[in-house]
Amino acid sequence: MRRICKQSRNIRGFSLVEVLLVVGIIVILAGAVALGVNDVLNPAKKAQSSVAADKITQSKLIHSSESKLRGYGF
C-alpha cells in the first residue's frame, strides 16, 4: 500500500520542457509583433518628415511675406 500512495500523489508545478516551450512561444509572438509594429512605424516616420518639411516651407513663406510687409510700415 505504501508504494501505491507514493506513486499516486499529485505533483504540482511545471516541468522544464513546459516552461521552455512557453518562453519560446512568447519570443516568437514578440518577434512577430515587433515586425508588425516596424511596418506601421516606417510610413508614419515618412509622413512625419513630410509634414515637418511642409511646416518649414510654410514658415519661410510667412517670414518672407512679413518682411515685405515691414517695408510698407506694417
PDB file of N, CA, C and O in Angstrom:
ATOM      1  N   MET A   1       0.807  -1.195   0.000  1.00  0.00           N
ATOM      2  CA  MET A   1       0.000   0.000   0.000  1.00  0.00           C
ATOM      3  C   MET A   1       0.847   1.254   0.000  1.00  0.00           C
ATOM      4  O   MET A   1       0.472   2.280  -0.568  1.00  0.00           O
ATOM      5  N   ARG A   2       1.939   1.158   0.616  1.00  0.00           N
ATOM      6  CA  ARG A   2       2.768   2.355   0.715  1.00  0.00           C
ATOM      7  C   ARG A   2       3.271   2.810  -0.656  1.00  0.00           C
ATOM      8  O   ARG A   2       3.316   4.012  -0.919  1.00  0.00           O
ATOM      9  N   ARG A   3       3.645   1.888  -1.526  1.00  0.00           N
ATOM     10  CA  ARG A   3       4.133   2.235  -2.857  1.00  0.00           C
ATOM     11  C   ARG A   3       3.041   2.912  -3.689  1.00  0.00           C
ATOM     12  O   ARG A   3       3.309   3.864  -4.422  1.00  0.00           O
ATOM     13  N   ILE A   4       1.853   2.430  -3.573  1.00  0.00           N
ATOM     14  CA  ILE A   4       0.750   2.993  -4.343  1.00  0.00           C
ATOM     15  C   ILE A   4       0.507   4.443  -3.933  1.00  0.00           C
ATOM     16  O   ILE A   4       0.245   5.294  -4.784  1.00  0.00           O
ATOM     17  N   CYS A   5       0.591   4.720  -2.663  1.00  0.00           N
ATOM     18  CA  CYS A   5       0.374   6.088  -2.193  1.00  0.00           C
ATOM     19  C   CYS A   5       1.446   7.024  -2.714  1.00  0.00           C
ATOM     20  O   CYS A   5       1.146   8.160  -3.080  1.00  0.00           O
ATOM     21  N   LYS A   6       2.682   6.575  -2.755  1.00  0.00           N
ATOM     22  CA  LYS A   6       3.761   7.436  -3.245  1.00  0.00           C
ATOM     23  C   LYS A   6       3.621   7.699  -4.736  1.00  0.00           C
ATOM     24  O   LYS A   6       3.911   8.804  -5.193  1.00  0.00           O
ATOM     25  N   GLN A   7       3.193   6.730  -5.487  1.00  0.00           N
ATOM     26  CA  GLN A   7       3.076   6.913  -6.927  1.00  0.00           C
ATOM     27  C   GLN A   7       1.855   7.723  -7.326  1.00  0.00           C
ATOM     28  O   GLN A   7       1.861   8.394  -8.358  1.00  0.00           O
ATOM     29  N   SER A   8       0.817   7.665  -6.520  1.00  0.00           N
ATOM     30  CA  SER A   8      -0.408   8.346  -6.916  1.00  0.00           C
ATOM     31  C   SER A   8      -0.513   9.769  -6.386  1.00  0.00           C
ATOM     32  O   SER A   8      -1.526  10.431  -6.616  1.00  0.00           O
ATOM     33  N   ARG A   9       0.491  10.250  -5.693  1.00  0.00           N
ATOM     34  CA  ARG A   9       0.406  11.616  -5.186  1.00  0.00           C
ATOM     35  C   ARG A   9       0.455  12.615  -6.341  1.00  0.00           C
ATOM     36  O   ARG A   9       1.094  12.357  -7.361  1.00  0.00           O
ATOM     37  N   ASN A  10      -0.201  13.722  -6.184  1.00  0.00           N
ATOM     38  CA  ASN A  10      -0.248  14.749  -7.220  1.00  0.00           C
ATOM     39  C   ASN A  10       1.015  15.592  -7.153  1.00  0.00           C
ATOM     40  O   ASN A  10       1.372  16.124  -6.101  1.00  0.00           O
ATOM     41  N   ILE A  11       1.678  15.703  -8.283  1.00  0.00           N
ATOM     42  CA  ILE A  11       2.878  16.539  -8.369  1.00  0.00           C
ATOM     43  C   ILE A  11       2.461  17.856  -8.999  1.00  0.00           C
ATOM     44  O   ILE A  11       1.929  17.885 -10.108  1.00  0.00           O
ATOM     45  N   ARG A  12       2.702  18.925  -8.294  1.00  0.00           N
ATOM     46  CA  ARG A  12       2.309  20.237  -8.795  1.00  0.00           C
ATOM     47  C   ARG A  12       3.520  20.942  -9.376  1.00  0.00           C
ATOM     48  O   ARG A  12       4.663  20.670  -9.008  1.00  0.00           O
ATOM     49  N   GLY A  13       3.237  21.857 -10.298  1.00  0.00           N
ATOM     50  CA  GLY A  13       4.303  22.635 -10.906  1.00  0.00           C
ATOM     51  C   GLY A  13       4.456  22.294 -12.374  1.00  0.00           C
ATOM     52  O   GLY A  13       3.733  21.458 -12.917  1.00  0.00           O
ATOM     53  N   PHE A  14       5.405  22.952 -12.998  1.00  0.00           N
ATOM     54  CA  PHE A  14       5.644  22.765 -14.417  1.00  0.00           C
ATOM     55  C   PHE A  14       7.003  22.131 -14.612  1.00  0.00           C
ATOM     56  O   PHE A  14       7.921  22.345 -13.821  1.00  0.00           O
ATOM     57  N   SER A  15       7.125  21.348 -15.670  1.00  0.00           N
ATOM     58  CA  SER A  15       8.431  20.772 -15.986  1.00  0.00           C
ATOM     59  C   SER A  15       9.251  21.809 -16.753  1.00  0.00           C
ATOM     60  O   SER A  15       8.717  22.807 -17.237  1.00  0.00           O
ATOM     61  N   LEU A  16      10.523  21.560 -16.851  1.00  0.00           N
ATOM     62  CA  LEU A  16      11.421  22.476 -17.544  1.00  0.00           C
ATOM     63  C   LEU A  16      11.046  22.581 -19.017  1.00  0.00           C
ATOM     64  O   LEU A  16      11.128  23.661 -19.602  1.00  0.00           O
ATOM     65  N   VAL A  17      10.641  21.480 -19.612  1.00  0.00           N
ATOM     66  CA  VAL A  17      10.261  21.479 -21.033  1.00  0.00           C
ATOM     67  C   VAL A  17       9.029  22.366 -21.246  1.00  0.00           C
ATOM     68  O   VAL A  17       8.967  23.117 -22.219  1.00  0.00           O
ATOM     69  N   GLU A  18       8.071  22.282 -20.357  1.00  0.00           N
ATOM     70  CA  GLU A  18       6.875  23.113 -20.487  1.00  0.00           C
ATOM     71  C   GLU A  18       7.215  24.596 -20.374  1.00  0.00           C
ATOM     72  O   GLU A  18       6.699  25.412 -21.138  1.00  0.00           O
ATOM     73  N   VAL A  19       8.061  24.939 -19.447  1.00  0.00           N
ATOM     74  CA  VAL A  19       8.449  26.340 -19.268  1.00  0.00           C
ATOM     75  C   VAL A  19       9.216  26.834 -20.486  1.00  0.00           C
ATOM     76  O   VAL A  19       8.968  27.943 -20.959  1.00  0.00           O
ATOM     77  N   LEU A  20      10.137  26.037 -21.000  1.00  0.00           N
ATOM     78  CA  LEU A  20      10.897  26.447 -22.187  1.00  0.00           C
ATOM     79  C   LEU A  20       9.993  26.581 -23.407  1.00  0.00           C
ATOM     80  O   LEU A  20      10.200  27.463 -24.240  1.00  0.00           O
ATOM     81  N   LEU A  21       9.011  25.726 -23.515  1.00  0.00           N
ATOM     82  CA  LEU A  21       8.073  25.807 -24.634  1.00  0.00           C
ATOM     83  C   LEU A  21       7.268  27.104 -24.569  1.00  0.00           C
ATOM     84  O   LEU A  21       7.090  27.773 -25.587  1.00  0.00           O
ATOM     85  N   VAL A  22       6.793  27.454 -23.408  1.00  0.00           N
ATOM     86  CA  VAL A  22       6.029  28.693 -23.250  1.00  0.00           C
ATOM     87  C   VAL A  22       6.909  29.909 -23.534  1.00  0.00           C
ATOM     88  O   VAL A  22       6.470  30.845 -24.202  1.00  0.00           O
ATOM     89  N   VAL A  23       8.131  29.903 -23.042  1.00  0.00           N
ATOM     90  CA  VAL A  23       9.044  31.022 -23.297  1.00  0.00           C
ATOM     91  C   VAL A  23       9.336  31.133 -24.788  1.00  0.00           C
ATOM     92  O   VAL A  23       9.396  32.238 -25.329  1.00  0.00           O
ATOM     93  N   GLY A  24       9.518  30.000 -25.455  1.00  0.00           N
ATOM     94  CA  GLY A  24       9.761  30.020 -26.899  1.00  0.00           C
ATOM     95  C   GLY A  24       8.591  30.597 -27.670  1.00  0.00           C
ATOM     96  O   GLY A  24       8.786  31.372 -28.607  1.00  0.00           O
ATOM     97  N   ILE A  25       7.388  30.231 -27.291  1.00  0.00           N
ATOM     98  CA  ILE A  25       6.196  30.766 -27.955  1.00  0.00           C
ATOM     99  C   ILE A  25       6.086  32.266 -27.731  1.00  0.00           C
ATOM    100  O   ILE A  25       5.741  33.008 -28.651  1.00  0.00           O
ATOM    101  N   ILE A  26       6.374  32.714 -26.525  1.00  0.00           N
ATOM    102  CA  ILE A  26       6.326  34.147 -26.232  1.00  0.00           C
ATOM    103  C   ILE A  26       7.355  34.909 -27.065  1.00  0.00           C
ATOM    104  O   ILE A  26       7.063  35.996 -27.564  1.00  0.00           O
ATOM    105  N   VAL A  27       8.545  34.355 -27.217  1.00  0.00           N
ATOM    106  CA  VAL A  27       9.588  35.009 -28.018  1.00  0.00           C
ATOM    107  C   VAL A  27       9.158  35.104 -29.482  1.00  0.00           C
ATOM    108  O   VAL A  27       9.363  36.133 -30.126  1.00  0.00           O
ATOM    109  N   ILE A  28       8.570  34.043 -29.999  1.00  0.00           N
ATOM    110  CA  ILE A  28       8.115  34.054 -31.396  1.00  0.00           C
ATOM    111  C   ILE A  28       7.015  35.096 -31.586  1.00  0.00           C
ATOM    112  O   ILE A  28       7.030  35.840 -32.566  1.00  0.00           O
ATOM    113  N   LEU A  29       6.069  35.154 -30.663  1.00  0.00           N
ATOM    114  CA  LEU A  29       4.992  36.142 -30.764  1.00  0.00           C
ATOM    115  C   LEU A  29       5.519  37.569 -30.635  1.00  0.00           C
ATOM    116  O   LEU A  29       5.049  38.472 -31.328  1.00  0.00           O
ATOM    117  N   ALA A  30       6.487  37.772 -29.756  1.00  0.00           N
ATOM    118  CA  ALA A  30       7.073  39.104 -29.598  1.00  0.00           C
ATOM    119  C   ALA A  30       7.793  39.527 -30.877  1.00  0.00           C
ATOM    120  O   ALA A  30       7.727  40.693 -31.266  1.00  0.00           O
ATOM    121  N   GLY A  31       8.472  38.600 -31.526  1.00  0.00           N
ATOM    122  CA  GLY A  31       9.137  38.910 -32.790  1.00  0.00           C
ATOM    123  C   GLY A  31       8.148  39.277 -33.879  1.00  0.00           C
ATOM    124  O   GLY A  31       8.390  40.193 -34.665  1.00  0.00           O
ATOM    125  N   ALA A  32       7.035  38.563 -33.923  1.00  0.00           N
ATOM    126  CA  ALA A  32       6.011  38.870 -34.924  1.00  0.00           C
ATOM    127  C   ALA A  32       5.402  40.240 -34.673  1.00  0.00           C
ATOM    128  O   ALA A  32       5.151  40.992 -35.615  1.00  0.00           O
ATOM    129  N   VAL A  33       5.164  40.565 -33.419  1.00  0.00           N
ATOM    130  CA  VAL A  33       4.614  41.878 -33.083  1.00  0.00           C
ATOM    131  C   VAL A  33       5.616  42.975 -33.430  1.00  0.00           C
ATOM    132  O   VAL A  33       5.234  44.026 -33.943  1.00  0.00           O
ATOM    133  N   ALA A  34       6.891  42.736 -33.153  1.00  0.00           N
ATOM    134  CA  ALA A  34       7.916  43.740 -33.452  1.00  0.00           C
ATOM    135  C   ALA A  34       7.987  44.009 -34.956  1.00  0.00           C
ATOM    136  O   ALA A  34       8.135  45.158 -35.374  1.00  0.00           O
ATOM    137  N   LEU A  35       7.884  42.961 -35.765  1.00  0.00           N
ATOM    138  CA  LEU A  35       7.903  43.160 -37.217  1.00  0.00           C
ATOM    139  C   LEU A  35       6.666  43.919 -37.682  1.00  0.00           C
ATOM    140  O   LEU A  35       6.754  44.774 -38.564  1.00  0.00           O
ATOM    141  N   GLY A  36       5.524  43.611 -37.099  1.00  0.00           N
ATOM    142  CA  GLY A  36       4.294  44.313 -37.459  1.00  0.00           C
ATOM    143  C   GLY A  36       4.340  45.776 -37.091  1.00  0.00           C
ATOM    144  O   GLY A  36       3.891  46.627 -37.859  1.00  0.00           O
ATOM    145  N   VAL A  37       4.873  46.077 -35.934  1.00  0.00           N
ATOM    146  CA  VAL A  37       4.981  47.472 -35.484  1.00  0.00           C
ATOM    147  C   VAL A  37       5.961  48.229 -36.372  1.00  0.00           C
ATOM    148  O   VAL A  37       5.747  49.400 -36.685  1.00  0.00           O
ATOM    149  N   ASN A  38       7.029  47.561 -36.774  1.00  0.00           N
ATOM    150  CA  ASN A  38       8.019  48.200 -37.634  1.00  0.00           C
ATOM    151  C   ASN A  38       7.403  48.581 -38.977  1.00  0.00           C
ATOM    152  O   ASN A  38       7.704  49.645 -39.518  1.00  0.00           O
ATOM    153  N   ASP A  39       6.538  47.712 -39.521  1.00  0.00           N
ATOM    154  CA  ASP A  39       5.889  48.021 -40.793  1.00  0.00           C
ATOM    155  C   ASP A  39       4.932  49.201 -40.664  1.00  0.00           C
ATOM    156  O   ASP A  39       4.703  49.921 -41.637  1.00  0.00           O
ATOM    157  N   VAL A  40       4.384  49.403 -39.500  1.00  0.00           N
ATOM    158  CA  VAL A  40       3.468  50.525 -39.286  1.00  0.00           C
ATOM    159  C   VAL A  40       4.247  51.813 -39.040  1.00  0.00           C
ATOM    160  O   VAL A  40       3.827  52.882 -39.484  1.00  0.00           O
ATOM    161  N   LEU A  41       5.367  51.724 -38.343  1.00  0.00           N
ATOM    162  CA  LEU A  41       6.110  52.917 -37.976  1.00  0.00           C
ATOM    163  C   LEU A  41       6.866  53.549 -39.144  1.00  0.00           C
ATOM    164  O   LEU A  41       7.025  54.769 -39.174  1.00  0.00           O
ATOM    165  N   ASN A  42       7.328  52.764 -40.094  1.00  0.00           N
ATOM    166  CA  ASN A  42       8.085  53.323 -41.221  1.00  0.00           C
ATOM    167  C   ASN A  42       7.265  54.338 -42.021  1.00  0.00           C
ATOM    168  O   ASN A  42       7.755  55.444 -42.251  1.00  0.00           O
ATOM    169  N   PRO A  43       6.044  54.019 -42.455  1.00  0.00           N
ATOM    170  CA  PRO A  43       5.261  55.054 -43.160  1.00  0.00           C
ATOM    171  C   PRO A  43       4.932  56.252 -42.271  1.00  0.00           C
ATOM    172  O   PRO A  43       4.854  57.383 -42.753  1.00  0.00           O
ATOM    173  N   ALA A  44       4.742  56.008 -40.994  1.00  0.00           N
ATOM    174  CA  ALA A  44       4.447  57.117 -40.080  1.00  0.00           C
ATOM    175  C   ALA A  44       5.635  58.058 -39.978  1.00  0.00           C
ATOM    176  O   ALA A  44       5.459  59.275 -39.937  1.00  0.00           O
ATOM    177  N   LYS A  45       6.841  57.511 -39.936  1.00  0.00           N
ATOM    178  CA  LYS A  45       8.034  58.360 -39.868  1.00  0.00           C
ATOM    179  C   LYS A  45       8.205  59.157 -41.161  1.00  0.00           C
ATOM    180  O   LYS A  45       8.608  60.320 -41.129  1.00  0.00           O
ATOM    181  N   LYS A  46       7.897  58.529 -42.298  1.00  0.00           N
ATOM    182  CA  LYS A  46       7.990  59.246 -43.571  1.00  0.00           C
ATOM    183  C   LYS A  46       6.977  60.378 -43.627  1.00  0.00           C
ATOM    184  O   LYS A  46       7.281  61.473 -44.102  1.00  0.00           O
ATOM    185  N   ALA A  47       5.773  60.108 -43.141  1.00  0.00           N
ATOM    186  CA  ALA A  47       4.738  61.141 -43.135  1.00  0.00           C
ATOM    187  C   ALA A  47       5.118  62.278 -42.193  1.00  0.00           C
ATOM    188  O   ALA A  47       4.869  63.445 -42.496  1.00  0.00           O
ATOM    189  N   GLN A  48       5.712  61.948 -41.068  1.00  0.00           N
ATOM    190  CA  GLN A  48       6.130  62.971 -40.111  1.00  0.00           C
ATOM    191  C   GLN A  48       7.200  63.874 -40.719  1.00  0.00           C
ATOM    192  O   GLN A  48       7.156  65.092 -40.546  1.00  0.00           O
ATOM    193  N   SER A  49       8.154  63.286 -41.425  1.00  0.00           N
ATOM    194  CA  SER A  49       9.196  64.110 -42.038  1.00  0.00           C
ATOM    195  C   SER A  49       8.612  64.970 -43.158  1.00  0.00           C
ATOM    196  O   SER A  49       9.063  66.095 -43.376  1.00  0.00           O
ATOM    197  N   SER A  50       7.615  64.448 -43.865  1.00  0.00           N
ATOM    198  CA  SER A  50       6.972  65.232 -44.914  1.00  0.00           C
ATOM    199  C   SER A  50       6.223  66.421 -44.313  1.00  0.00           C
ATOM    200  O   SER A  50       6.265  67.525 -44.855  1.00  0.00           O
ATOM    201  N   VAL A  51       5.545  66.193 -43.207  1.00  0.00           N
ATOM    202  CA  VAL A  51       4.830  67.282 -42.536  1.00  0.00           C
ATOM    203  C   VAL A  51       5.821  68.319 -42.017  1.00  0.00           C
ATOM    204  O   VAL A  51       5.571  69.521 -42.102  1.00  0.00           O
ATOM    205  N   ALA A  52       6.931  67.858 -41.485  1.00  0.00           N
ATOM    206  CA  ALA A  52       7.943  68.792 -40.981  1.00  0.00           C
ATOM    207  C   ALA A  52       8.507  69.644 -42.123  1.00  0.00           C
ATOM    208  O   ALA A  52       8.736  70.841 -41.949  1.00  0.00           O
ATOM    209  N   ALA A  53       8.728  69.036 -43.274  1.00  0.00           N
ATOM    210  CA  ALA A  53       9.228  69.790 -44.423  1.00  0.00           C
ATOM    211  C   ALA A  53       8.197  70.823 -44.880  1.00  0.00           C
ATOM    212  O   ALA A  53       8.560  71.942 -45.240  1.00  0.00           O
ATOM    213  N   ASP A  54       6.924  70.458 -44.867  1.00  0.00           N
ATOM    214  CA  ASP A  54       5.879  71.408 -45.243  1.00  0.00           C
ATOM    215  C   ASP A  54       5.808  72.571 -44.258  1.00  0.00           C
ATOM    216  O   ASP A  54       5.607  73.715 -44.666  1.00  0.00           O
ATOM    217  N   LYS A  55       5.970  72.294 -42.978  1.00  0.00           N
ATOM    218  CA  LYS A  55       5.948  73.363 -41.973  1.00  0.00           C
ATOM    219  C   LYS A  55       7.105  74.329 -42.177  1.00  0.00           C
ATOM    220  O   LYS A  55       6.944  75.541 -42.031  1.00  0.00           O
ATOM    221  N   ILE A  56       8.264  73.795 -42.513  1.00  0.00           N
ATOM    222  CA  ILE A  56       9.433  74.655 -42.758  1.00  0.00           C
ATOM    223  C   ILE A  56       9.178  75.545 -43.969  1.00  0.00           C
ATOM    224  O   ILE A  56       9.488  76.736 -43.951  1.00  0.00           O
ATOM    225  N   THR A  57       8.613  74.958 -45.020  1.00  0.00           N
ATOM    226  CA  THR A  57       8.315  75.732 -46.224  1.00  0.00           C
ATOM    227  C   THR A  57       7.308  76.833 -45.917  1.00  0.00           C
ATOM    228  O   THR A  57       7.469  77.973 -46.353  1.00  0.00           O
ATOM    229  N   GLN A  58       6.265  76.483 -45.159  1.00  0.00           N
ATOM    230  CA  GLN A  58       5.260  77.488 -44.808  1.00  0.00           C
ATOM    231  C   GLN A  58       5.841  78.589 -43.937  1.00  0.00           C
ATOM    232  O   GLN A  58       5.503  79.759 -44.117  1.00  0.00           O
ATOM    233  N   SER A  59       6.699  78.239 -43.008  1.00  0.00           N
ATOM    234  CA  SER A  59       7.282  79.267 -42.150  1.00  0.00           C
ATOM    235  C   SER A  59       8.199  80.194 -42.950  1.00  0.00           C
ATOM    236  O   SER A  59       8.267  81.389 -42.661  1.00  0.00           O
ATOM    237  N   LYS A  60       8.897  79.665 -43.939  1.00  0.00           N
ATOM    238  CA  LYS A  60       9.733  80.513 -44.800  1.00  0.00           C
ATOM    239  C   LYS A  60       8.870  81.480 -45.600  1.00  0.00           C
ATOM    240  O   LYS A  60       9.218  82.650 -45.755  1.00  0.00           O
ATOM    241  N   LEU A  61       7.737  80.983 -46.112  1.00  0.00           N
ATOM    242  CA  LEU A  61       6.840  81.858 -46.870  1.00  0.00           C
ATOM    243  C   LEU A  61       6.244  82.939 -45.977  1.00  0.00           C
ATOM    244  O   LEU A  61       6.134  84.093 -46.392  1.00  0.00           O
ATOM    245  N   ILE A  62       5.866  82.583 -44.774  1.00  0.00           N
ATOM    246  CA  ILE A  62       5.317  83.566 -43.837  1.00  0.00           C
ATOM    247  C   ILE A  62       6.365  84.613 -43.494  1.00  0.00           C
ATOM    248  O   ILE A  62       6.077  85.809 -43.443  1.00  0.00           O
ATOM    249  N   HIS A  63       7.584  84.143 -43.259  1.00  0.00           N
ATOM    250  CA  HIS A  63       8.661  85.085 -42.927  1.00  0.00           C
ATOM    251  C   HIS A  63       8.918  86.054 -44.076  1.00  0.00           C
ATOM    252  O   HIS A  63       9.089  87.252 -43.851  1.00  0.00           O
ATOM    253  N   SER A  64       8.945  85.547 -45.294  1.00  0.00           N
ATOM    254  CA  SER A  64       9.194  86.448 -46.425  1.00  0.00           C
ATOM    255  C   SER A  64       8.027  87.426 -46.620  1.00  0.00           C
ATOM    256  O   SER A  64       8.245  88.586 -46.969  1.00  0.00           O
ATOM    257  N   SER A  65       6.804  86.967 -46.397  1.00  0.00           N
ATOM    258  CA  SER A  65       5.649  87.868 -46.507  1.00  0.00           C
ATOM    259  C   SER A  65       5.690  88.941 -45.435  1.00  0.00           C
ATOM    260  O   SER A  65       5.403  90.108 -45.701  1.00  0.00           O
ATOM    261  N   GLU A  66       6.051  88.541 -44.214  1.00  0.00           N
ATOM    262  CA  GLU A  66       6.127  89.532 -43.135  1.00  0.00           C
ATOM    263  C   GLU A  66       7.248  90.537 -43.380  1.00  0.00           C
ATOM    264  O   GLU A  66       7.095  91.721 -43.081  1.00  0.00           O
ATOM    265  N   SER A  67       8.354  90.083 -43.912  1.00  0.00           N
ATOM    266  CA  SER A  67       9.440  91.033 -44.191  1.00  0.00           C
ATOM    267  C   SER A  67       9.050  92.019 -45.295  1.00  0.00           C
ATOM    268  O   SER A  67       9.492  93.168 -45.273  1.00  0.00           O
ATOM    269  N   LYS A  68       8.224  91.586 -46.266  1.00  0.00           N
ATOM    270  CA  LYS A  68       7.748  92.506 -47.306  1.00  0.00           C
ATOM    271  C   LYS A  68       6.798  93.536 -46.702  1.00  0.00           C
ATOM    272  O   LYS A  68       6.817  94.712 -47.066  1.00  0.00           O
ATOM    273  N   LEU A  69       5.955  93.063 -45.758  1.00  0.00           N
ATOM    274  CA  LEU A  69       5.007  93.982 -45.127  1.00  0.00           C
ATOM    275  C   LEU A  69       5.733  95.015 -44.255  1.00  0.00           C
ATOM    276  O   LEU A  69       5.272  96.149 -44.122  1.00  0.00           O
ATOM    277  N   ARG A  70       6.863  94.624 -43.664  1.00  0.00           N
ATOM    278  CA  ARG A  70       7.628  95.575 -42.849  1.00  0.00           C
ATOM    279  C   ARG A  70       8.121  96.736 -43.706  1.00  0.00           C
ATOM    280  O   ARG A  70       8.276  97.856 -43.220  1.00  0.00           O
ATOM    281  N   GLY A  71       8.364  96.460 -44.979  1.00  0.00           N
ATOM    282  CA  GLY A  71       8.795  97.524 -45.898  1.00  0.00           C
ATOM    283  C   GLY A  71       7.714  98.560 -46.104  1.00  0.00           C
ATOM    284  O   GLY A  71       8.011  99.712 -46.420  1.00  0.00           O
ATOM    285  N   TYR A  72       6.469  98.171 -45.932  1.00  0.00           N
ATOM    286  CA  TYR A  72       5.356  99.083 -46.084  1.00  0.00           C
ATOM    287  C   TYR A  72       4.935  99.716 -44.761  1.00  0.00           C
ATOM    288  O   TYR A  72       3.978 100.489 -44.729  1.00  0.00           O
ATOM    289  N   GLY A  73       5.625  99.406 -43.681  1.00  0.00           N
ATOM    290  CA  GLY A  73       5.337 100.014 -42.402  1.00  0.00           C
ATOM    291  C   GLY A  73       4.385  99.223 -41.518  1.00  0.00           C
ATOM    292  O   GLY A  73       3.870  99.754 -40.535  1.00  0.00           O
ATOM    293  N   PHE A  74       4.152  97.997 -41.845  1.00  0.00           N
ATOM    294  CA  PHE A  74       3.274  97.154 -41.014  1.00  0.00           C
ATOM    295  C   PHE A  74       4.076  96.368 -40.022  1.00  0.00           C
ATOM    296  O   PHE A  74       3.512  95.605 -39.238  1.00  0.00           O
TER     297      PHE A  74
END
